[in-house]
C-alpha cells in the first residue's frame, strides 16, 4: 500500500470513527432528553390524578360529615325531643293519679312511642334503604320514583330494559347517585318531569337520567362543580364508571356507564 | 501516535475492566439480574485481555483468541438483551441469533479467516447485530407504559456503551485486516483510538455496575 493511499485510508477511518461516535452519542443524548420529557409529563399527569383523587376523598369525607350532622340533628330534634316529652309524661304517672288521667297519659305516651319508632325507622331507611337490601336496585328505584310522584310536584318515570345488572355491592353507590341527581332536580332544576332508564351497552350497565328543567351550562359546570356533582364523581370512581352530558333542548340528559365486571 | 503513548493506552484499555469488576465485588449483594449478567461479560473481557497481552509480550500472534472470544461475547451480549427485550422478541429469537452467529463464526474460522488472521467478518457482523439490539432497546424503552429514571437503569448504561463502542469501531473492524497487518505509526493511531473508545465503554459498564436500580 502506498503512503498517500495509507494516509487517505487513515483519514477515512478516523473521520468515520469520529462521525459514528458523534452520531451514536447524539442518539443517546437525544434519547435521554426525550425520555426525560416523557417522564416529566408522566409525573405531571400522576400529580394531577393524585390531586383529583385527594379532592374526591375530601368530598367523600365532607359528604359523610354532612350526613352525620344531619342524622345527629334529626336524632336530637325529633327522637330526642319525643323522648324528653315522654319522660315528662312518665313523671306524671303516680299511685295518686286518677284512672282517667292515667289512661290519657298512657295513650299520649303510646302515640309518642309510635312517632319515635317512625322517626328511627326513617333515619334507618335513609342510612341503608331496606328495600334496596331486600329487593335490589330496580325495586328501590321504583320505590324512589313512587315517593317522588307522591309529592305531586314532578312526574317521574322509570324504565328498566337491562338484562344484566351491577354487582350487589355496588347497588348502594348507584342508588345514592340517583338520589343525588333527583335531589338536584328537585332543588335547582324547576322541572316537571324526570325520566330514569336502565339498559345494557356491550359490557356496561347504562343509566340514562333526564329532566326537563332549566339545565345548566356545561362549561361553567366544569369550572365550578358543587359538592353533589363531586360526590357523584367520587362514587363513580369507586365503580370505575364514567358519565357524560348530552345536549338536549330543555333540561339535562346524563348517561352513566358502569363496567359490569367492576 | 507514538509507540510509547499507544502502549500506555493499550494497557489502560486492557485493564480498565478491573475497575467495574472491583466495584462488582463490593456491590454484588444488591445486584439485579442484568448486573449479574454484565459481570459474566466483564470476567470474559478480563480473561481475554490477560491472555492476549501475555501473547503480545511474547511476540506471538493472539488473533486466534478473538475467534473464540467473539462467539462468547455474542452469547453473553445476546443473553443481556434477552431479558431486556423480552417484551419485544420471543425467547427463541435470541437462541436463534446465538446459534446462527456461532455457526457463522466457526465457518469463517475454518474457511475464510483462519486462526492467524483477525476475524473482521465476525466482529463486523457482531457490531451490526449489537447496534440493532441497541436500537431495539431504545424502542422498547419508549414503549414502556410507565417511565422511570434512566440513570438508575443498568441496562441503559450498558446499551449506551455498546452503541458508542460498536458504531465507532465498525469501520475499524471491517478494514483492519486488509489495511494494517503490520505495526506502524498509522496502526498505532487507529488502535489507540479504539483503546479510547474501549475505555469509554468500560466507563459505561462501571456506571452500570455502580447504579442501584432498587434505590428510590
Interface residues (C-beta under 8 A of the other chain):
Chain A: X1 X6 X7 X9 X10 X12 X13 X14 X16 X17 X20 X21 X23 X24 X25 X27 X28 X31 X32 X34 X35 X36 X38 X39 X42
Chain B: X138 X141 X142 X146 X147 X148 X149 X150 X160 X163 X164 X167 X168 X169 X170 X171 X172 X175 X179 X186 X189 X190 X193 X197
